[in-house]
Structure formats: C-alpha cells, structure tokens
Amino acid sequence: MAILAGKVALVTGAGKGMGKSIAQLFAAEGASVVVAARKFDAAQAVADGLPGNALAVALDVSKADQWQAAVAAVEAKYGRLDVLVNNAGVSEAGSTETGSEESFRRQIEVNVMGPYYGYRACLPLMRKSGDNCSIVNIGSAFSVRVVPGFAAYGASKAATNAMMQTFALELAMAGDPIRINTIHPGGTETEMLEEAYAETGLPRDEAVAMFLKIHPNGKMGKPEQVAQAALFLASDMSSHTIGAQIPVDGGSTIRP
C-alpha cells in the first residue's frame, strides 16, 4: 500500500524546488496533494502533472487571509487535512549592517509569520481529520550553524524552530494527535540556491566553492533527498516522532 494513501497534504511553495519534489513524492505515495504557491499558474502546472486528486491554490504565506481562503478550499474539496508542509521561504544574502530593512522584514514575514499563520489556519481542520496528523517544517542548516551574509535568513529560521518546537510541546502535553517536526536542509540544488550564489556577489564558481566548504561531504543536496525525509515525517512511520530536527545537509551542521 502507498505510504500516504488516504491522506490529504498541503505543501506550500510547491511551484518549484523542494516544494515541488515533496508534492510529487507525496502524490506518488497516494496522498491527495494541495499544491500551494504564490503564483497560481505555477501551482496549477505542478498539480496538473500529479497523479491522483490534486488541487492548486494561490497562497502568499505572509498573508493570513490567504491562508484562511486556502484552508477553506481544502475543506470544500476534501473535507479533511492530514499533513501541512511549511516549505515556502525566502533567502536574501547581504550585510545586516548595510542591507535594507525591507529585505530583513520580508524574510521574517515569509519565514516566521508564514508558518505561524499556517499553523493557526490549519489546526482546526487537522484536529477534525484523524489521529495522526503531521506538520512538517522546512528549516535550514543556517539556523543551526551560521553563515556570513545570511543573518536575516538564519535568524528567521531559528525563530521558526523555537516557535514550532513550542507548538509541538504544547500539542503533545495536551494529548493532541498533531505532531510537528522540522527538516534542516543544507545547500540544495534549487532555484533558491542559484539566487544565493548570485547574491554573494562572487563569480559563480567561487560562490559554489564557498558553499561546498560548509558541507563536509563535499556535495550539495538534492530536492528529492529533502522530500524523502518529509515523507517519513508526514507518514504514520513517524507516529512517535515529535519536535525532531532532522538535518539533510551533508554534515554541515556538525562541521568543525
């Protein structure tokens, strides 16, 4: 039997990169997938390529009202929600001393407020949906081991880690069947990584070499590797896993 058969999963930032890979793997494992992206056309393109009963929704995760609309669409179509993957995020490199306040605020709004709004919007429907619901957060190795030039990104992801672990503890202590866990990817071969290379201001080969240095295994990750960890946390295989922080980072969080 497919690992996620009968489950409904909402994946944010699923129009490309890690979110797209997660949506594809979840659908292949039997889930009805809600593909959420800021641009509806991108979400629809991914949903059209999935097997099963997929739904595309437009969702800017930094907008609380859009979360409410997305959850209403999920409830109208499926009547339930078993899995939420908070994948949508932004990373903008730059000096905190000279960088724009707007950039810092944008990363907080998307990377912290987005999961916060999502938790509040999805919780009521998830509570009605079953005994083993799961929230999977896509964090970052940069929140565990800092990297020069990514203070705002690292700070936003670290804040979300603390917030979500608190929510996980509160739910567990209340006997709530919803579990919350986090994956910490390292550098992963996505459009966001290419943007990060460019934002360093270095020639691409030098930027790649700089990122490779923080991965002890000398490799960048692949979106599919993050998706496999998300599949475990979304499934009943991790029914006793609560508040975990799982690195998928080539060893970057334990580097000397």
C-alpha atoms as one frame of an Amber mdcrd trajectory, in Angstrom:
protein
   0.000   0.000   0.000   1.141   3.550  -0.715   2.609   5.189   2.387   0.267
   8.206   2.353  -2.849   6.518   0.994  -5.985   8.321   2.131  -4.164  11.393
   3.416  -4.563  14.989   2.240  -1.386  17.077   2.258  -0.945  20.819   1.761
   2.539  21.810   0.569   3.472  25.492   0.431   5.995  26.893  -2.006   5.255
  23.873  -4.187   5.514  25.565  -7.550   9.221  24.741  -7.795  12.254  23.387
  -5.962  11.918  21.351  -2.797   8.179  22.003  -2.531   7.587  20.599  -5.997
   9.646  17.488  -5.202   7.733  16.978  -1.961   4.392  17.337  -3.744   5.448
  14.844  -6.413   6.659  12.236  -3.921   3.585  12.608  -1.711   1.279  12.155
  -4.700   3.242   9.107  -5.847   2.749   7.669  -2.347  -1.035   8.023  -2.510
  -1.750  11.435  -0.981  -4.212  13.924  -2.374  -1.898  16.920  -2.661  -2.788
  20.582  -2.380  -0.141  22.441  -4.360   0.172  25.944  -2.909   2.287  28.669
  -4.471   2.282  32.440  -4.550   1.641  32.317  -8.299  -1.428  30.255  -9.161
  -0.158  29.325 -12.641   2.939  27.713 -11.108   0.803  25.772  -8.637  -1.563
  24.618 -11.367   1.282  23.459 -13.607   2.607  21.211 -10.839  -0.865  19.957
  -9.876  -1.614  19.074 -13.499   1.409  16.775 -13.538   0.498  14.849 -10.396
  -1.337  11.553 -10.221  -4.491  11.399  -8.173  -6.789  14.137  -6.972  -4.576
  17.233  -6.754  -5.693  20.791  -6.072  -3.849  24.030  -6.884  -4.261  27.119
  -4.710  -2.686  30.568  -4.767  -1.102  31.308  -1.408   1.182  34.092  -0.260
   2.060  32.595   3.112   2.736  36.019   4.628  -0.968  36.907   4.267  -3.259
  35.495   6.981  -6.400  35.977   4.865  -4.935  33.917   2.035  -4.277  31.073
   4.468  -7.916  31.145   5.520  -9.040  31.024   1.882  -6.683  28.139   1.091
  -7.883  26.046   4.037 -11.490  26.735   3.083 -10.746  25.430  -0.429  -9.140
  22.302   1.022 -12.100  21.635   3.287 -14.575  22.197   0.459 -12.805  19.709
  -1.836 -11.583  17.040   0.571 -13.254  17.656   3.927 -10.002  16.963   5.754
  -6.311  17.877   6.072  -3.767  15.400   7.432  -0.416  16.959   6.548   0.898
  20.506   6.317   4.365  21.115   4.884   5.636  24.629   5.591   8.137  24.810
   2.756   7.682  28.311   1.327  10.558  30.594   2.231  12.840  33.367   1.053
  16.576  33.770   1.469  18.296  37.064   0.703  22.012  37.366   1.330  23.611
  40.617   2.379  25.248  42.532   5.189  22.881  43.185   8.066  24.783  46.423
   8.702  24.282  47.829   5.213  21.405  45.750   3.840  17.861  47.016   3.568
  15.410  46.879   6.419  12.809  45.851   3.854  14.763  42.691   3.000  15.137
  41.742   6.667  11.429  42.299   7.293  10.419  40.310   4.201  12.360  37.267
   5.396  10.723  37.474   8.809   7.255  37.865   7.299   7.593  34.855   4.988
   9.808  32.533   7.038   8.318  33.179  10.501   4.870  34.673  10.073   4.051
  32.291   7.202   4.321  29.113   9.330   2.627  30.930  12.215  -0.380  31.847
  10.075  -0.401  28.354   8.588  -0.441  26.682  11.989  -3.353  28.800  13.170
  -5.331  28.376   9.951  -4.834  24.620   9.523  -5.093  23.443  13.117  -8.927
  23.336  13.369  -9.344  21.254  10.206  -6.449  18.955  11.105  -7.978  18.313
  14.524 -11.120  17.040  12.816  -9.247  14.875  10.338  -7.661  11.960  12.175
  -5.459  10.577  14.900  -2.049  11.052  13.289  -1.778  14.407  11.565   1.600
  15.957  10.890   3.112  19.389  10.365   6.495  19.312   8.644   8.591  22.468
   8.624  11.413  23.025   6.181  14.006  24.837   8.244  17.653  25.389   7.349
  21.102  24.292   8.415  21.870  28.038   8.507  19.693  28.314  11.609  21.906
  25.829  13.441  25.349  26.845  12.117  25.587  30.447  10.990  26.987  31.559
   7.650  28.284  35.076   6.958  25.880  37.155   4.898  22.769  35.233   5.903
  21.959  36.763   9.293  18.333  37.581   8.469  17.682  34.188   6.912  19.352
  32.294   9.747  17.566  34.387  12.365  14.177  33.837  10.736  14.654  30.091
  10.532  15.941  29.902  14.113  12.898  31.827  15.314  10.606  29.432  13.495
  12.413  26.445  15.027  11.775  27.785  18.526   8.176  28.662  17.720   7.352
  25.301  16.189   9.053  23.291  18.929   6.952  25.227  21.432   3.797  24.420
  19.464   4.871  20.752  19.281   5.343  20.618  23.045   2.017  22.320  23.732
   0.151  19.900  21.482   1.857  16.824  22.924   1.218  17.888  26.519  -2.443
  18.485  25.686  -2.773  14.993  24.206  -3.367  16.420  20.743  -2.610  13.912
  17.950  -0.970  16.507  15.680   2.819  16.152  15.510   5.298  18.873  14.488
   8.828  18.243  13.252  11.461  20.118  11.259  13.894  19.253   8.468  17.098
  21.284   8.136  18.378  21.185   4.554  21.855  22.366   3.724  22.641  23.843
   0.330  20.183  22.160  -2.023  20.166  22.336  -5.813  17.155  24.582  -6.379
  16.392  27.973  -7.877  16.853  29.489  -4.406  20.426  28.196  -4.251  21.201
  29.774  -7.616  19.839  33.063  -6.266  22.027  32.673  -3.180  25.086  32.199
  -5.383  24.272  35.407  -7.239  23.605  37.368  -4.047  27.115  36.677  -2.732
  28.477  38.992  -5.438  31.133  36.409  -6.285  31.718  34.681  -9.630  29.524
  31.574  -9.701  32.404  29.092  -9.406  33.735  30.910  -6.331  30.271  31.061
  -4.777  29.784  27.330  -5.371  33.177  26.598  -3.806  32.254  28.694  -0.756
  29.011  26.769  -0.246  30.704  23.412  -0.788  33.152  24.206   2.025  30.327
  24.160   4.576  29.301  20.639   3.509  31.781  18.106   4.933  30.791  15.516
   2.339  31.662  17.996  -0.428  28.245  17.748  -2.082  25.166  19.844  -2.496
  21.862  18.228  -1.608  19.070  17.365  -3.999  15.392  18.255  -3.553  14.475
  14.580  -3.665  16.551  13.918  -0.544  14.596  16.513   1.404  11.333  15.075
   0.050  12.222  11.622   1.361  12.716  12.990   4.876   9.413  14.865   4.581
   7.685  11.645   3.548   8.862   9.912   6.719   7.671  12.766   8.943   4.333
  13.029   7.127   3.601   9.317   7.393   2.496   7.046  10.193   6.061   5.658
  10.265   6.980   8.657  12.439   3.970   8.431  14.749   6.187   8.694  17.865
   8.412  11.457  16.488   7.613  14.873  17.978   9.715  18.037  17.934  12.550
  16.448  15.983  15.014  18.500  13.966  16.397  16.330  11.188  19.409  17.574
   9.199  19.529  16.735   5.495  22.659  18.739   4.968  25.721  16.687   4.099
  27.004  17.155   7.648  27.080  20.970   7.549  25.510  21.362  10.993  28.279
  19.270  12.592  31.206  20.752  10.694  34.235  21.829  12.765
